[in-house]
């Protein structure tokens, strides 16, 4: 199996050396760059870079300009970026969040935190690749649907349904990401009652999937489903997702918070909203309605 490629961008040789050492020990292929220009050149020249670790204080073009350049290009916009900084709570963090940077490392580096953050960011990269491949297998039929209702209870069912529905939308690659995040949220937090704190610990320990499967087998969850309602008009498509949980305080998750910057979870809803024209939570938060315009000028 090919090694996953990580581009490390830092103008300090010592930082490059220590990051490269930690990552190569885990069998990652490391590419180094010392400034924004060389970083962009290497991204263009080297195929399939999986992750970028970017220093906050690189020479021009600076880190925000580099990220904006990547996000504008369909070839690179799905590459996750980890921002490394001296202080995780600096005033500039909101600027980075607006640039859709959701993973952070604080200096000096803690090896275990570094490797866990890299692992979680690479999971996102793998998930996006899998989604894009699976979406292509379901082309055609969703474009013919006017109304439909589905139920799902497992992670695999949620992903399969997201792949299918995404093909009826204008931008399947973007839509499948948002749909998957919201549907997984309906299962994990909604029906199974996994709290934010519990999910964080389960992700850090690598036990999340095991715990999901364990809770799915609880007698009280045997008949629990989440539901997806699909409705298409001439101008837009509406997707309504509902779970059987008690809901949650969704307001604070619509924007990614600096206080959660180093957590492995808590960015799904904030990133999902970019997949849709609008995304609205209802009531206590166990229902969400997403709308997608069929035309880019709508």
N, C-alpha and C positions, 0 to 999 in steps of 0.2 A: 504494500500500500504506500502511495506517495506521501511524503511528509507534508504537513500543513505549513504554508509559508507565512511568516510574520515579518512585516516591515517595521523596524524600530527607527524612529526619527528623533535624534537628539544631538545638540551641538557640543555636548561634553563627552569626551572620549571615555572617561571613567564610567558614566552612566551606560554608554553603549556596551562597554565591556561586561559590566555586571549583568545587564539584561540579557545579553547574548549568552553568557554563561548559564544563567538560570534556564533559559528557554531551550538551548541546545541539549542540556541534560535531560530534558523531557522529549527529546527527539523531534523538535520543531526545526524547520529550516529558517534561519534568520538572515534577513537582508538589512543592511545598515544604510542610513542616510543622515547627513549632518545639517541639512537645511531644507526649506520648503521646495526650492527648485529641484534639487537632486531627488527628493522624495517623489515629486510628480513625474519626473523623468523615469524613475525606476518602476513606478506603478504602471506607466504606459509601456515600458519595455518588457516587463516580466509578467508572464501570464498567470492568472489565477492567484493573486495575493489574497490570503484569507483574512488577514487582520492587520491593523495598523496601530502601533503604540506611538503616541505623538507627545513630544515635550511641549509644555505650555510656552516656553520662551525660545523658540527656534528663530534663526535669522529669516528675513523676508524671502518669499511670501510667508506670512506668519501662519500659525496653526489654524486659525479660523478661515483664512483665505484658502488654505489647502483643502479644508473640509468642504467649503462652499463649492470649490472647483469639482471635487469628487461627487457631491450630491447632485450637481447639474448634469452629470454624465451617466447615462443608463448603464454603461459597462461597469461603473465603480460605485454607484450610489448605495449598493447593498453591502459594501464592505464595512464591518463594524470598526469603530475607532475607540481606543482607550486613551484617555487624556492623562498624562502624568504631570503632577504638579507638586509644589512644596506644601501647599495648604489646601485641603479638600473643600474648605468653606470660603474661599477667596471671593471677592465681589464679582470677579469675571465669570463665575460659574454659570450664571444665568445666560450670559452671552453664548456660552458653549452649549447649554441645553437647547437654546433656540436654534443652534446650528445642528441639532439632533445628535449630540454626543451624550451618551448615556452610561458610559463606563469610565471609572476613575481609579487612579492609583496615586497614593500619597508618598512623598519622599520623606525620609529614607525608606527604601523598599523593605517590606516584609515578604519573604520568599513565598510563604504559603498563601498569603493574600494575593500576591502577584499571580501565582499559578492558577488559583481559583478564579480570579477575574478573567484571565486569558481563557480558561476552560469554558466559562459561561458565555463569553463573547463569541468563541468559536462554535459553540452550540447554536447560537443565533445564525451564524454563517452557514452551517450545515443544514439547519432547518430551512433557510431561504432557498438553498440549492435544491433540497428535496421537494419543496413546494413547487418550484418552477418546473421541475421535471414531471411531477405528478399532474400538475394542471394541464399539461399538454396531452395527457392520456384521456381527458374528459371533455375534449373539445366538441362543440356542436350542439348537443341536446339542450343544455341550459338556455341557449339563445331562443329556444322555442317556447319556453315556459312563460305562462302568464301569472299563475298562482300555484303555490305548492306549500305543504307543511311537512316537516320532518321532525323526528325525535332522535336523540342520541344520548348515550350514557357513558361511553368509554372514550379514551383519548384517541384510539384509532378510528372510531366512528366519527368523532369530531373532525379529525384531519381529512378523512375521506370526503365528508360532506363539504368541508371548506374548499377542497380542490374542485369538486363538482360545481358548486355554486359560483365560484370565482370565474368560471368560463362564460357565465352569462353577463359579466361585467366589463366595463370599458377597458380597464387596466388590470388584467388578471393577476399579474405578478405582484402588484401592490395590494390588491383586494384580498388575495389569499392570506397574506400576512396578517392584516387586520382582523379578518374573519376568524382565523385560527386563534389569535390571542383572546378574542372575546369569547369564543366557544370553550377554550380551555379554562378560562376564568369561570364560566358557568358551571363547569364540572368541579374544578378544584375548590374554589372558594364558595360557590353556590351550593351545589348538591352535597358535596363531601365535607364542607365546613372547615377546610384547611385555612387557618388564619395567616395573615401576612408574616407574623413572627415565626409560626410553625413552618411555613414554606421556606423562609430564609434559612432556618436551621437544617431542613431536609435537603435543600439544594447544596449547602455547604458540606453536608455529610455524604452526598450522593445517594440519598435514600428516598428522593421524592417519588419516583415511579413505583417503588416497592410500597410506599405508604398509600399512594393512590389505589393500587390494586388491592391492598388490604382493606381499605375503607369501602371499596366497591362491593366487597363480599359481606359487609355488615348486613344483617337482616333488614334493618330500617332503610337501607339504601337500595335494596333489591328492585323496588318498583319505582325508583326515582329516575326521571328523565329530564333533560333540557330540551327545549323546543326551538326550532327555527322556522319562521314563516317568511315566505318569499312572495313579493308582489311586484309585477312589472307594468308600467304604463308606457305611453309613447315617449315620455320625457325622462323618466327616472325609474330606478329600481329601489325598492325598500326591503330591507332585511331586518326582521324583528326577532331577537334572541331572548329567551326567557328561561330561567331555571327555577327550581323548587326550594331554593334556600331562603334565608331571612333577609337577604340584601346586605349592603355594606355602605359605608360613607364614601360614595364614589367621587364626591367633589374634589377631595384632596389628591386623587390619582389622575385627574384629567391633565394635570401638568406635572412634569417630572420635578421632584423636589431635591434641592441640594442636600438636605438631611439624609436622603436615601441614596446619595451618589455612589457610595461604595458597597451597597447591598447588591446581591446577585439577582434580586427580583424587584418588582415595583415599578417597572417601566413599560409593561405591556399595554395598558390602557392609553397612556400618554402617546405611545408610538402608533397604536392602532388607529387613532383618529385621523392620521394623515392618509389613511387608505380610502377615506370616504369624503363625500361632499359635506355631510353633516353626521354627527353622532350624538344621540340624546339618551340619557338615562331617565327612566321613569320610576316614580314612587320611591321605594326603599332601596332601589339599585339592583333588583333581581331581574330587570328587564332593560334592554337597550335597543334603540331603533337607529339603524344606519341607512342613510340615503346616498345614492350614487347617481349623478346626472349622466344621461346617456351621451351627451354631447359636450365637448370641451368648452364651448362658448355659452353653455346654459347658465 
